[in-house]
Amino acid sequence: MNGLLFLVAVFLAWPTMGLSLLAYFGWLGLLAYLRADAREQAYQREAALRLLAAGEGHPPSWANNAGHIEAFIGATIAEAARKGIPRSFMRSMTNEQKAAFINYLGLLEDQGASNRQQGVAAGKFIDALWAQAQRATRARLTAETEHDAEAALNLAAHVPPAVHVASEPRSN
């Protein structure tokens, strides 16, 4: 893709007095910046999760601002709903999960994450909790199904064999 774009920029360099090459290198610079930003955000999330797993964490600096909290939580719930996570799941989060969520946001802030980046990470955190809950539910249902199948096999082993009924009439 970039190679083809470069060829087009070179072809157009003469009639555009080199502006096409300038636009091409500007495009490459923008792509490099966006990739580096994505890597930095991933690093921030991973570092915050490691610290959270180690038992560290604190609420973000904006945790006492009711207006900011309301806007942030509203945006997080809207993003979760867009991803198909039911609101009932968000309401059913345990106090431990809520505390981990808030502490995670504080750790992200310590890592230098902007408010927008904290919002993106919050959505991913809720998405991960939802996926974990779905895996646990699937595992529970699978275990119940296997248990039911095992119980049915045990029951079948104790049932006497069926009486064979001849299809031909008996002769006397």
BELLINSUL-V171968 format. One record per residue. SS is DSSP state (2 for helix, 1 for strand, 0 for the rest). PHI is phi as a letter, one per 30 degrees, with the letter a starting at -180 (* if undefined). PSI is psi as a letter, one per 40 degrees, with the letter a starting at -180 (NA if undefined). Layout:
ss->[SS,SS]
phi->[PHI,PHI]
psi->[PSI,PSI]
This chain:
ss->[0,2,2,2,2,2,2,2,2,2,2,0,0,0,0,0,0,0,2,2,2,2,2,2,2,2,2,2,2,2,2,2,2,2,2,2,2,2,2,2,2,2,2,2,2,2,2,2,2,2,2,2,2,0,0,0,0,0,0,0,2,2,2,2,0,2,2,2,2,2,2,2,2,2,2,2,2,2,2,2,2,2,0,0,0,0,2,2,2,2,2,0,0,0,2,2,2,2,2,2,2,2,2,2,2,2,2,2,2,2,0,0,0,0,2,2,2,2,2,2,2,2,2,2,2,2,2,2,2,2,2,2,2,2,2,2,2,2,2,2,2,2,2,2,2,2,2,2,2,2,2,2,2,2,2,2,2,2,0,0,0,0,0,0,0,0,0,0,0,0,0,0]
phi->[*,d,d,d,d,d,d,d,d,d,d,c,d,d,d,c,h,i,d,d,d,d,d,d,d,d,d,d,d,d,d,d,d,d,d,d,d,d,d,d,d,d,d,d,d,d,d,d,d,d,d,d,d,d,j,c,k,a,d,d,d,d,d,c,c,e,d,d,d,d,d,d,d,d,d,d,d,d,d,d,d,d,d,j,d,d,d,d,d,d,d,c,d,d,d,d,d,d,d,d,d,d,d,d,d,d,d,d,d,d,d,j,d,d,d,d,d,d,d,d,d,d,d,d,d,d,d,d,d,d,d,d,d,d,d,d,d,d,d,d,d,d,d,d,d,d,d,d,d,d,d,d,d,d,d,d,d,c,d,d,d,d,d,d,c,d,d,c,d,d,c,c]
psi->[d,d,d,d,d,d,d,d,d,d,d,e,d,d,d,e,f,e,d,d,d,d,d,d,d,d,d,d,d,d,d,d,d,d,d,d,d,d,d,d,d,d,d,d,d,d,d,d,d,d,d,d,d,e,e,i,i,i,i,i,d,e,d,e,h,d,d,d,d,d,d,d,d,d,d,d,d,d,d,d,d,d,e,e,h,i,d,d,d,d,d,e,h,i,d,d,d,d,d,d,d,d,d,d,d,d,d,d,d,d,e,e,h,i,d,d,d,d,d,d,d,d,d,d,d,d,d,d,d,d,d,d,d,d,d,d,d,d,d,d,d,d,d,d,d,d,d,d,d,d,d,d,d,d,d,d,d,e,h,i,i,i,h,h,h,i,e,i,i,i,h,NA]
